[in-house]
Amino acid sequence: MKLGKYKHFKGTIVEVIGIALDSETMEEMVVYNHPDPVKGKEGNTLWVRPKKMFLETVEKDGKTMKRFEFIGS
């Protein structure tokens, strides 16, 4: 998986900064910075999401698309 900027299917831009392992399950987790305020949190917060979920496809308005799409380094 490439490090860099990704666009969420809802339009926000995040920056993937690394891959981490869950200490209990050893599941790969994507670590990313959310530069804008989201879900009541200030901007420039770090988030994690299971890699499998980060890379999955979702359906919106009857269209299938990537949850996050790589847009550049």
CORRAKA-V914763 format. One record per backbone hydrogen bond with DSSP energy under -0.5 kcal/mol. CO is the residue of the C=O (numbers start at 0). NH is the residue of the N-H. Records with the same first field share a line. If there is no record, write none. Layout:
CO = NH ; NH
This chain:
3 = 15
4 = 70 ; 71
5 = 7 ; 13
6 = 68
7 = 10
11 = 7
13 = 5 ; 15
14 = 32
15 = 3
17 = 30
19 = 28
21 = 25
26 = 21
27 = 50
28 = 19
29 = 31 ; 48
30 = 16 ; 17
31 = 46
32 = 14 ; 34
33 = 43 ; 44
37 = 40
40 = 37
44 = 33
46 = 31
48 = 29
49 = 53
50 = 54
52 = 55
53 = 67
55 = 66
57 = 64
59 = 62
62 = 59
64 = 57
66 = 8
68 = 6
71 = 4
